[in-house]
């Protein structure tokens, strides 16, 4: 048995027998389960590609050959084979091993991403550079079937299949899932390719000599052509091979050698089982085991217990929608995040009122505009970092036409273990300057329901309701007695004479608690409408001639504080007595909210200490 901690480089794989490679796969799979059970992370995607990743590193020679992983959330085996197993205890932790590929971690990580469908476009860039430099290495992209739904992937395929002199290799990891079950025509096409009897018979016949392996593929292609069952990849001008068993290392090596030597752009269709080797994950067809918190590997139960009278923000949104649908007609548009957005119960009860479009954020937003233009209300729950992929549609198609689309921006603010690619700290900046749009953020469950009422009943504009990842308190009796919010307004949480502290979202509650523990005579304002501003209250605060302080849960650039400065400037009444506490102009790594706030001196206690010091100056 190989000690995984002794692995420094994948070159050793070339000297192992098939049996030894299979033993290594079993060992790595157990290692991943054991470690992710403690740290949390992407479990099912990684369990599904153990053999495939081993075979890739056996056939190709990283880092000279470029191995590009789409998203990168399925690269744990790659990390192990490139010498990082010893650091797995720090996976997704503050200052630890990234849950995705990270160029600064290893020379074997040539491409880093956290969002899907970027690999094929990157592959094209790497391959053109290779040809221009007259180099002989191979450029390979591992792409999941769910990622192919994206328009970016189709744009790249269209380019790759017809650009001269290039010969990249695409490995299609087909597990019938992306995050949750794949949807759409492409998923059906792949399914038909997997189950085509003539093709399976031709490509997997036991009666042909092994030396005719390539001939078997050609025969399969001919049969498919005679049956007029050309694949979408053939139509794009790529050489298609497969489908093959993604857990048979011997078969994988043969076919990978084939595409390695192909002088044309090629696609190898590999069928894998997402979650392979862990029964709970293998039986999951809903995506519940895609990304997980720490769990007991024997029972599958989460190790962290949910405190009493708390729910996730996404679950609260789902509860609201379940009540709202009984008296109102609307359609929920979701880009592949049914589970992540807490909408499984809604889908089960009202399947005709929710549309999962797959990993197609731009399409989801443009679709919502078409619905709204037709007099329908569209509700679009989408992660903050995913909505930025659809910026043009928000601006050009929804806001420009002033259409009533309700965006529920999940994962706003610091998100934890997913790090730079998923931090929800830019949406205020990229939305606030767009005309017509409104942006709000509730401080608690009661205000969430009240602002959702406002979004459905009172505004006719496009509106974005921000809320963070994590849990918040929930008492149904309090939510039932929620106030009516019928126009953009702020509220005063605490009166004070020395200055005014403005915040929004959960920071309001954190600051309220911290102020109760300190003798600091400042008012606390819940600025729940980030756009439009409560200009009447702002005029009142300005007239008091007291210092203003703004706490952001995003970057200082273009947040609420910037909006207030711009408003005062419009009035010809600029102020230098405004202090903004927010994240700096940089990408923020992984870590808990408390850790990130401490890093940048944004924890409530430090902020109040800084305010106290400034008031004494």
Long-range contacts (C-beta under 8 A, 24 or more apart in sequence): 1-27, 2-27, 4-28, 4-31, 4-80, 4-85, 5-85, 5-86, 7-80, 7-81, 7-82, 7-83, 7-85, 8-83, 9-82, 9-83, 10-57, 10-58, 10-62, 10-81, 10-82, 10-108, 11-61, 13-54, 13-57, 13-58, 13-81, 14-58, 16-58, 18-249, 18-250, 18-253, 21-51, 21-54, 21-55, 21-58, 21-249, 22-51, 22-249, 24-54, 25-50, 25-51, 25-54, 25-249, 26-277, 28-54, 28-77, 28-80, 29-276, 29-277, 29-278, 30-277, 31-80, 31-85, 31-88, 32-76, 32-77, 32-80, 33-277, 33-278, 33-297, 34-297, 35-88, 35-89, 35-91, 36-76, 36-91, 36-292, 37-294, 37-295, 37-296, 37-297, 38-89, 38-294, 39-88, 39-89, 39-90, 39-91, 39-92, 39-93, 39-294, 40-92, 40-291, 40-292, 40-293, 40-294, 40-295, 40-417, 41-76, 41-91, 41-92, 41-99, 41-291, 41-292, 41-417, 42-73, 42-74, 42-76, 42-99, 42-290, 42-291, 42-292, 43-275, 43-278, 43-281, 43-289, 43-290, 43-291, 43-292, 44-177, 44-274, 44-275, 44-278, 44-281, 44-284, 44-287, 44-289, 44-290, 45-73, 45-74, 45-144, 45-274, 45-290, 46-73, 46-74, 46-75, 46-76, 46-77, 47-274, 47-275, 47-276, 47-277, 47-278, 47-281, 48-74, 48-173, 48-175, 48-246, 48-272, 48-273, 48-274, 48-275, 48-276, 49-74, 49-77, 49-142, 49-173, 49-246, 49-272, 50-77, 50-276, 50-277, 51-246, 51-247, 51-248, 51-249, 51-252, 52-142, 52-171, 52-173, 52-246, 52-247, 52-252, 52-270, 52-272, 53-77, 53-78, 53-81, 53-142, 54-81, 54-249, 55-249, 55-252, 55-253, 55-256, 56-140, 56-142, 56-171, 56-256, 57-81, 58-249, 58-253, 58-256, 59-253, 59-256, 59-257, 59-260, 60-138, 60-140, 60-256, 60-260, 61-137, 62-108, 62-110, 63-107, 63-108, 63-110, 64-137, 65-137, 65-138, 65-139, 65-140, 66-110, 66-111, 66-126, 66-137, 66-138, 66-139, 66-140, 67-108, 67-110, 67-140, 67-142, 68-110, 68-111, 68-119, 68-122, 68-123, 68-126, 68-139, 68-140, 68-141, 68-142, 69-101, 69-111, 69-119, 69-141, 69-142, 70-113, 70-116, 70-117, 70-118, 70-119, 70-120, 70-141, 70-142, 70-143, 70-144, 70-147, 71-100, 71-113, 71-114, 71-115, 71-116, 71-118, 71-119, 71-144, 71-147, 72-100, 72-101, 72-111, 72-112, 72-113, 72-114, 73-99, 73-100, 73-114, 73-291, 74-142, 74-144, 74-173, 75-100, 75-101, 75-109, 78-108, 79-105, 79-106, 82-106, 82-108, 82-109, 92-416, 92-417, 92-418, 92-419, 92-590, 93-417, 93-590, 93-591, 94-589, 94-590, 94-591, 94-592, 94-595, 94-596, 95-589, 95-591, 96-590, 98-419, 98-590, 99-417, 99-418, 99-419, 99-590, 100-418, 100-419, 100-421, 113-421, 114-385, 114-418, 114-419, 114-420, 114-421, 114-422, 115-385, 115-386, 115-389, 115-421, 116-144, 116-146, 116-147, 116-150, 116-178, 116-359, 117-143, 117-147, 117-148, 117-149, 117-150, 117-152, 117-153, 117-359, 118-152, 119-143, 119-147, 120-152, 120-153, 120-156, 120-157, 120-160, 120-170, 121-152, 121-155, 121-156, 123-156, 123-160, 123-168, 123-170, 124-156, 124-159, 124-160, 124-163, 124-166, 124-168, 126-168, 127-160, 127-166, 127-167, 127-168, 128-163, 128-166, 130-166, 131-165, 131-166, 138-168, 138-169, 138-260, 139-168, 139-169, 140-168, 140-169, 140-170, 140-171, 141-168, 141-169, 141-170, 141-171, 142-171, 142-173, 143-170, 143-171, 143-172, 143-173, 144-172, 144-173, 144-174, 144-175, 144-178, 145-172, 145-173, 145-174, 145-175, 145-176, 145-177, 145-178, 145-182, 145-186, 145-187, 145-190, 146-177, 146-178, 146-179, 146-182, 146-336, 146-358, 146-359, 147-178, 147-359, 148-172, 148-186, 149-178, 149-182, 149-183, 149-184, 149-186, 149-187, 149-336, 149-358, 149-359, 149-360, 150-358, 150-359, 150-360, 151-360, 151-362, 151-363, 157-233, 157-236, 157-238, 158-236, 160-236, 160-238, 160-265, 161-233, 161-236, 161-237, 161-238, 161-265, 162-236, 162-237, 166-265, 167-262, 167-263, 167-264, 167-265, 167-266, 168-265, 168-266, 169-259, 169-260, 169-262, 169-265, 169-266, 169-267, 169-268, 170-238, 170-265, 170-266, 170-267, 170-268, 171-256, 171-259, 171-267, 171-268, 171-270, 172-242, 172-267, 172-268, 172-269, 172-270, 173-246, 173-270, 173-272, 174-243, 174-246, 174-269, 174-270, 174-271, 174-272, 175-246, 175-271, 175-272, 175-273, 175-274, 176-274, 177-274, 177-285, 177-287, 177-290, 178-336, 178-358, 178-359, 179-287, 179-290, 179-291, 179-336, 179-337, 179-339, 179-340, 179-359, 180-286, 180-287, 180-290, 180-336, 180-337, 180-338, 180-339, 180-356, 181-285, 181-286, 181-287, 182-358, 183-356, 183-357, 183-358, 184-357, 184-358, 186-232, 187-358, 189-231, 189-232, 190-269, 192-229, 193-229, 193-231, 193-243, 193-269, 194-243, 194-271, 196-224, 196-229, 198-223, 198-224, 198-227, 199-223, 199-224, 199-229, 203-242, 203-243, 203-244, 213-254, 213-255, 213-258, 214-258, 217-241, 217-242, 217-255, 217-258, 233-267, 237-265, 238-264, 238-265, 238-266, 238-267, 239-264, 239-265, 239-266, 239-267, 240-266, 240-267, 240-269, 241-266, 241-267, 241-268, 241-269, 242-267, 242-268, 242-269, 242-270, 242-271, 243-269, 243-270, 243-271, 244-268, 244-269, 244-270, 244-271, 245-270, 245-271, 246-270, 246-271, 246-272, 246-273, 247-272, 247-273, 247-276, 286-338, 286-339, 286-344, 287-338, 287-339, 288-339, 290-339, 291-340, 306-471, 307-471, 309-473, 309-474, 309-475, 310-471, 310-472, 310-473, 310-474, 311-445, 311-471, 311-472, 311-474, 312-342, 312-469, 312-470, 312-471, 312-472, 313-410, 313-448, 313-467, 313-468, 313-469, 313-470, 313-471, 313-472, 314-340, 314-341, 314-342, 314-343, 314-381, 314-410, 314-467, 315-342, 316-342, 316-445, 316-448, 316-449, 316-472, 316-474, 317-341, 317-342, 317-381, 317-408, 317-410, 317-448, 317-452, 317-467, 318-342, 318-343, 318-344, 318-345, 318-346, 320-448, 320-449, 320-452, 321-346, 321-379, 322-346, 322-349, 322-350, 324-452, 324-456, 325-350, 325-353, 328-377, 328-456, 329-376, 329-377, 330-376, 330-377, 330-378, 330-379, 330-406, 330-456, 331-355, 331-371, 331-376, 331-377, 331-378, 331-379, 332-379, 332-380, 332-381, 333-357, 333-364, 333-367, 333-368, 333-371, 333-378, 333-379, 333-380, 334-364, 334-380, 334-381, 334-382, 335-359, 335-360, 335-361, 335-363, 335-364, 335-382, 335-386, 336-360, 337-381, 337-382, 337-383, 337-386, 337-410, 340-383, 340-410, 341-381, 341-382, 341-408, 341-410, 343-381, 361-386, 361-387, 361-389, 361-390, 362-389, 362-390, 362-392, 362-393, 364-390, 365-390, 365-393, 365-394, 365-397, 365-398, 365-405, 366-390, 366-393, 366-397, 368-398, 368-403, 368-405, 369-393, 369-397, 369-398, 369-401, 369-403, 369-405, 371-405, 372-398, 372-403, 372-404, 372-405, 373-401, 373-403, 377-404, 377-406, 377-456, 378-405, 378-406, 379-406, 379-408, 380-405, 380-406, 380-407, 380-408, 381-407, 381-408, 381-410, 382-407, 382-408, 382-409, 382-410, 383-409, 383-410, 383-411, 383-422, 383-424, 384-409, 384-410, 384-411, 384-412, 384-413, 384-424, 384-425, 384-426, 384-427, 384-466, 385-411, 385-415, 385-421, 385-422, 385-423, 385-424, 385-426, 387-427, 388-426, 388-427, 388-430, 391-430, 394-431, 394-434, 394-437, 394-462, 395-434, 398-437, 398-462, 399-434, 399-435, 399-436, 399-437, 399-462, 400-435, 400-436, 402-436, 402-460, 402-461, 402-462, 403-462, 404-459, 404-460, 404-461, 404-462, 404-463, 405-462, 405-463, 406-455, 406-456, 406-462, 406-463, 406-465, 407-462, 407-463, 407-464, 407-465, 408-465, 408-467, 409-464, 409-465, 409-466, 409-467, 410-467, 410-469, 411-468, 411-469, 412-441, 412-466, 412-467, 412-468, 412-505, 412-553, 412-554, 413-466, 413-468, 413-469, 413-505, 413-506, 413-553, 413-554, 413-593, 414-468, 414-553, 414-588, 414-591, 414-592, 414-593, 414-596, 414-597, 415-468, 415-469, 416-469, 416-590, 416-591, 416-592, 416-593, 417-590, 418-590, 419-588, 419-589, 419-590, 420-587, 420-588, 420-589, 420-590, 423-587, 423-588, 424-466, 424-468, 424-469, 424-554, 425-553, 425-554, 425-555, 425-583, 425-588, 426-554, 426-555, 427-464, 427-466, 427-554, 428-466, 428-530, 428-552, 428-554, 428-558, 428-559, 428-560, 429-554, 429-555, 429-557, 429-558, 429-559, 431-464, 431-531, 432-530, 432-531, 432-558, 432-559, 432-563, 433-558, 436-461, 436-462, 437-461, 437-462, 437-463, 437-464, 437-531, 438-462, 438-463, 438-464, 438-488, 438-529, 438-531, 438-532, 439-463, 439-464, 439-466, 439-529, 439-530, 439-531, 440-464, 440-465, 440-466, 440-528, 440-529, 440-530, 441-465, 441-466, 441-467, 441-504, 441-505, 441-528, 441-530, 442-467, 442-505, 442-528, 443-504, 443-505, 443-506, 443-508, 443-509, 443-526, 443-528, 444-472, 444-473, 444-506, 444-509, 445-472, 445-473, 445-474, 445-475, 445-478, 445-479, 446-478, 446-479, 446-482, 446-483, 447-482, 447-526, 447-528, 449-479, 449-482, 450-482, 450-483, 450-484, 450-485, 451-485, 451-528, 453-482, 453-484, 453-485, 454-485, 454-486, 457-486, 458-485, 458-486, 458-487, 466-505, 466-530, 467-505, 468-505, 468-506, 468-553, 470-593, 472-506, 488-529, 488-532, 488-533, 488-534, 489-528, 489-529, 489-534, 489-537, 490-525, 490-526, 490-527, 490-528, 490-529, 490-534, 490-537, 491-525, 491-526, 491-528, 492-523, 492-524, 492-525, 492-526, 493-524, 493-525, 493-526, 494-522, 494-523, 494-524, 495-523, 496-520, 496-521, 496-522, 496-523, 496-524, 497-521, 497-523, 497-546, 498-522, 498-546, 498-547, 498-615, 499-523, 499-546, 499-547, 499-548, 499-549, 499-611, 499-615, 500-525, 500-541, 500-544, 500-546, 500-547, 500-548, 500-549, 501-525, 501-549, 501-550, 501-551, 501-611, 502-527, 502-548, 502-549, 502-550, 502-551, 502-560, 502-564, 503-527, 503-550, 503-551, 504-528, 504-530, 504-553, 504-560, 505-553, 506-553, 507-551, 507-553, 507-604, 510-604, 511-551, 511-604, 511-607, 511-608, 513-604, 514-604, 514-605, 514-607, 514-608, 515-608, 518-608, 518-612, 520-608, 520-611, 520-612, 522-549, 522-611, 522-615, 527-560, 530-559, 530-560, 530-563, 531-563, 533-563, 533-564, 533-567, 535-567, 538-564, 538-567, 538-568, 542-568, 542-573, 542-575, 547-577, 547-578, 547-579, 547-614, 547-615, 548-575, 548-577, 548-578, 548-579, 549-578, 549-579, 549-580, 549-581, 549-607, 549-611, 550-578, 550-579, 550-580, 550-581, 550-582, 551-581, 551-582, 551-602, 551-607, 552-580, 552-581, 552-582, 552-583, 553-582, 554-582, 554-583, 555-582, 555-583, 555-584, 555-585, 556-580, 556-581, 556-582, 556-583, 556-584, 556-585, 557-585, 579-610, 579-611, 579-614, 581-607, 581-610
